[in-house]
Each structure stands twice: as C-alpha cells, then as structure tokens.
Amino acid sequence: MRFLKIAACVASLALPLEAQENNQNPADVASIDAIINAYYEVVSGPAGESADRARDEYLHHASALIGIPTRGDDGRPTIRMITLTQYHDDFGGARPQPFYEWEINRETQRFGNVAHVWSTYASSREPAGEVFARGINSIELFWRGDRWWITSWSFDQEREGLEVPGEYLAE
C-alpha cells in the first residue's frame, strides 16, 4: 500500500512536465518543412502581441545559440551570440507594429542527423503584404530520431550594397 502511495505521489509530480510537453505541437518538429514553417509563424503577428515564446522554446534545443549581426565601435561587422532566453528577453516584447515574416526560398543540405537550411525571407507589416525587408536566415538543425531541434541560427539582411543574390530568390 505504501508503495502505491509513493508511486501516485511521484506520478503526480511528473504530470506538469508531461502536460507542458503535451501543450506543444509535435507536428511542428516532425519534418524540416514543419519546423521552418513554425520558425516563421512564431515571429509573425499583429501589433501589441509578442512572439509565442513557449512555442519557440519547443522548436529550439535548450542550448541553442542565436547570432545577432551588429557593428563594432570601428564600424566593422561583428556578431553577438546569445541564448534563446536572452533573445526573447531583449527582443521578445509586444510588437510596436505588425510584423510578418515568411520564407521565399530555401536551400537545404542534410547529412545524417544534421541539416543546414539557408532560408531567404521577406518581411512585411501584413501577411504577404508589401515587403519592407529581405534577407537570409542560416539555420542549423539536429534530428534526434523522433523530432527536429533548431540548434542555432543567424541572419543578415539586404541593405545598400548588399542584395540577396538571384539564386536565393524564389523562381
């Protein structure tokens, strides 16, 4: 009888973790297409709302790193490497304006359990609206045997003197 009480107590402690996992959508991580689609859906939405942090955390490995391009004091390009938590803490508040981003082209390379996705994106203030920015996300993925994880990503965007090459645009 005592064993059954202890087992019931242990099982009840595990429920919140199991429930948290069940609140996520396994379809989001079942294929490269699915995780990349979810990656863009997470950041897109109307003004006043924040990115879906819980869903984003589900897509990313706990140790994932994000590379944010910046400029050093000397004006040269540099990169700030941060965790997903830091990314959401720094950039994850309510959107001051609507922001929608979607993939317009993809180049994928895979070997075994690792994949690299070179994902050209477009950004707009409304779904599929007038594009105000384009660039390329470089996304690293790992297949655990039952799901994909984003292990890292960085990006660069078009600016004067730097346009997305034609081979990375949709045909």
C-alpha positions in Angstrom: 0.0 0.0 0.0 2.8 2.4 0.9 4.4 1.7 -2.5 1.2 2.7 -4.3 1.0 6.0 -2.4 4.7 6.8 -3.2 4.1 5.8 -6.9 1.0 8.0 -7.0 2.9 10.9 -5.5 5.8 10.6 -8.0 3.4 10.3 -10.9 1.5 13.4 -9.8 4.8 15.3 -9.7 5.6 14.3 -13.3 2.2 15.5 -14.6 3.1 19.2 -15.0 6.2 18.3 -17.1 4.2 15.9 -19.2 1.3 18.3 -19.6 3.8 21.0 -20.7 5.2 18.7 -23.4 1.6 17.8 -24.5 0.7 21.5 -24.8 3.2 21.7 -27.7 2.5 20.6 -31.2 4.7 17.6 -32.2 3.8 18.3 -35.9 5.9 21.5 -35.6 9.1 19.4 -35.2 8.3 16.3 -37.3 10.0 17.5 -40.5 12.3 20.2 -41.8 9.4 21.8 -43.6 7.3 21.9 -40.4 10.0 23.3 -38.1 10.9 26.1 -40.6 7.2 27.0 -41.1 6.8 27.1 -37.3 10.0 29.2 -37.0 8.5 31.9 -39.2 5.0 31.7 -37.6 6.5 32.3 -34.1 7.9 35.7 -35.0 4.9 36.9 -37.1 1.8 38.7 -35.7 -0.1 41.9 -35.1 1.0 44.9 -33.2 0.6 44.6 -29.4 1.3 40.9 -29.3 4.5 39.1 -28.5 6.1 36.2 -30.3 4.9 32.8 -29.0 7.8 32.2 -26.6 6.7 28.8 -25.4 6.3 27.5 -29.0 9.7 29.0 -29.9 11.3 27.2 -26.9 9.8 24.0 -28.1 11.4 24.4 -31.5 14.9 25.2 -30.1 17.3 22.9 -28.3 17.9 24.1 -24.7 21.5 25.1 -25.7 20.7 26.8 -29.0 22.6 29.9 -29.9 21.4 32.9 -31.8 23.8 35.1 -33.8 22.7 38.7 -34.0 24.7 40.8 -36.5 25.9 44.1 -35.2 28.6 46.7 -35.9 31.6 47.2 -33.7 32.9 50.6 -32.4 35.1 50.6 -35.5 32.1 50.1 -37.8 33.2 46.6 -38.8 30.6 43.8 -38.8 30.6 41.7 -35.7 28.2 39.1 -34.2 26.5 38.9 -30.8 26.0 35.3 -29.7 23.1 34.9 -27.3 20.8 32.2 -26.0 17.1 31.9 -26.9 16.2 33.2 -23.5 18.4 36.3 -24.0 16.9 36.8 -27.4 13.3 36.8 -26.0 14.3 39.0 -23.1 16.0 41.5 -25.4 13.6 41.4 -28.4 10.5 39.5 -27.3 8.2 42.1 -26.0 4.9 43.2 -27.6 5.4 44.3 -31.2 5.1 48.0 -31.6 4.0 47.4 -35.2 2.6 44.4 -37.1 5.4 42.2 -38.3 5.1 39.2 -40.6 8.0 37.2 -42.0 7.9 34.3 -44.4 10.2 32.1 -46.4 10.6 32.9 -50.1 13.3 30.4 -50.9 15.2 27.5 -49.3 18.4 25.7 -49.8 18.8 22.6 -47.6 21.8 20.4 -47.0 21.5 17.3 -44.8 23.9 14.6 -43.7 22.6 12.0 -41.2 21.2 13.8 -38.2 22.3 17.3 -39.1 20.9 19.8 -41.6 21.6 23.3 -42.6 18.9 25.5 -44.0 19.7 28.6 -46.0 16.3 30.3 -45.8 15.6 33.5 -47.7 12.9 35.6 -46.0 10.7 38.6 -46.7 9.2 40.9 -44.0 6.0 42.9 -44.2 3.5 44.8 -42.0 0.7 42.4 -43.0 0.6 38.8 -44.1 2.0 38.5 -47.6 1.9 42.3 -47.8 4.3 44.8 -49.3 7.9 43.7 -48.5 10.0 46.2 -46.5 13.0 43.9 -45.8 14.6 40.7 -47.1 17.5 38.6 -46.0 18.7 35.1 -45.4 18.5 33.1 -42.2 21.2 30.4 -41.7 19.6 27.7 -39.6 21.2 24.6 -38.1 19.0 21.7 -37.2 19.5 18.4 -35.4 17.4 15.2 -35.8 17.1 13.3 -32.5 15.4 10.3 -34.1 11.9 11.4 -33.3 12.0 15.2 -33.9 14.0 18.1 -35.2 15.6 20.7 -33.0 16.9 24.2 -34.0 20.5 24.3 -32.6 21.5 27.7 -33.9 20.6 30.5 -36.3 21.9 33.8 -37.5 20.9 36.1 -40.3 21.8 39.0 -42.5 19.5 41.4 -44.4 19.7 43.4 -47.5 21.0 46.9 -47.3 22.7 49.4 -49.6 25.4 47.5 -51.4 24.1 44.1 -50.3 21.3 42.4 -52.1 20.1 38.8 -51.9 21.6 37.0 -54.9 19.2 35.9 -57.5 19.9 32.2 -56.9 18.5 32.6 -53.3 15.2 34.1 -54.5 12.1 32.1 -55.5 11.7 31.4 -59.1 
